[in-house]
Amino acid sequence: MKKRGNDIGQDVVVLHQLDRGVFTPNISPFPLKLETYLRMANIPYQNDFKNPIGPKGKTPWITLNGVDYSDSQLCLEMLAKRFQKDFSSHLSAEEQAVARSLQIMAEEHFYWLIVLQRFVYTKGKTLFQIQTSLPSILRLMMPIIARKVKSQTQAQGMGRHTKEEAIEMGMKDLRAMSTFLGTKPYFMGEKPTEMDCSMFGILAQVVWSLPGSSFESHMNGEFLNLRSFCNRMKSKFWPDWDQCLSSPQA
Ligand SMILES: N[C@@H](CCC(=O)N[C@@H](CS)C(=O)NCC(=O)O)C(=O)O
């Protein structure tokens, strides 16, 4: 039985997502993005960790006043309208176009490097380090899941490249993000906007929840400003970060 939110109260969002991770509140970029947005917009919400997969077969999804909504971006845009929260209105049309391009690069291109790292290059083994509450049946099923995800990466295209080629593409994405961020506190300037939630969702995985990846060491070197950005977002919107992590012990 899905927790639809009827018992939660009017205008309180139920955020359905995977259980907490060990190093990031969620090991998927998209629930982390949406929960960060809910905090940024000060929208009341409650988490539901029991029904993470929504009507479109993906996580996250939300329920608001008994109605279900899927896809982090569609949820965010619906909530922005519903609660009249727009953090990008001060941006010019050109700046908004750049923000969207960066977000799509991060979520639709670089994202696949995270997937490859977790499910193909390490065959799902690191998942049990970063998410200890995964049921033990998943450990047994991991070879099957990893094969399924590998075929998704091939359908998308990134999985058809050699590891070296794919990592080089990921490095170019991170370089573009780092160059654009420069010395600004947030991607679009002095104030955080919606797209910072997306960038944080992705980059926090690279900083904290992608053990052993080729990108990890660069986050302390060439891409140090991306790490600082993550720390800034974490301090601003996740003062309770440590309480939102799960124990490293299974
Ligand atoms: N565009 C979607 C992407 C969501 C997504 O890809 N979620 C992944 C986890 S990172 C998922 O649920 N995968 C399950 C599957 O594909 O079976 C969003 O923004 O919510």
The ligand as an ORCA input file, in Angstrom:
! r2SCAN-3c Opt
* xyz 0 1
  N      14.776     12.004    -14.790
  C      14.538     11.264    -13.578
  C      15.682     10.302    -13.360
  C      15.442      9.377    -12.177
  C      16.346      8.155    -12.231
  O      16.995      7.871    -13.241
  N      16.376      7.421    -11.140
  C      17.131      6.175    -11.115
  C      18.032      6.136     -9.894
  S      19.378      7.229    -10.058
  C      16.162      5.008    -11.024
  O      15.136      5.108    -10.397
  N      16.478      3.898    -11.659
  C      15.692      2.716    -11.555
  C      15.601      1.982    -12.863
  O      15.978      2.564    -13.897
  O      15.136      0.850    -12.841
  C      14.400     12.234    -12.422
  O      14.911     13.363    -12.510
  O      13.730     11.908    -11.437
*
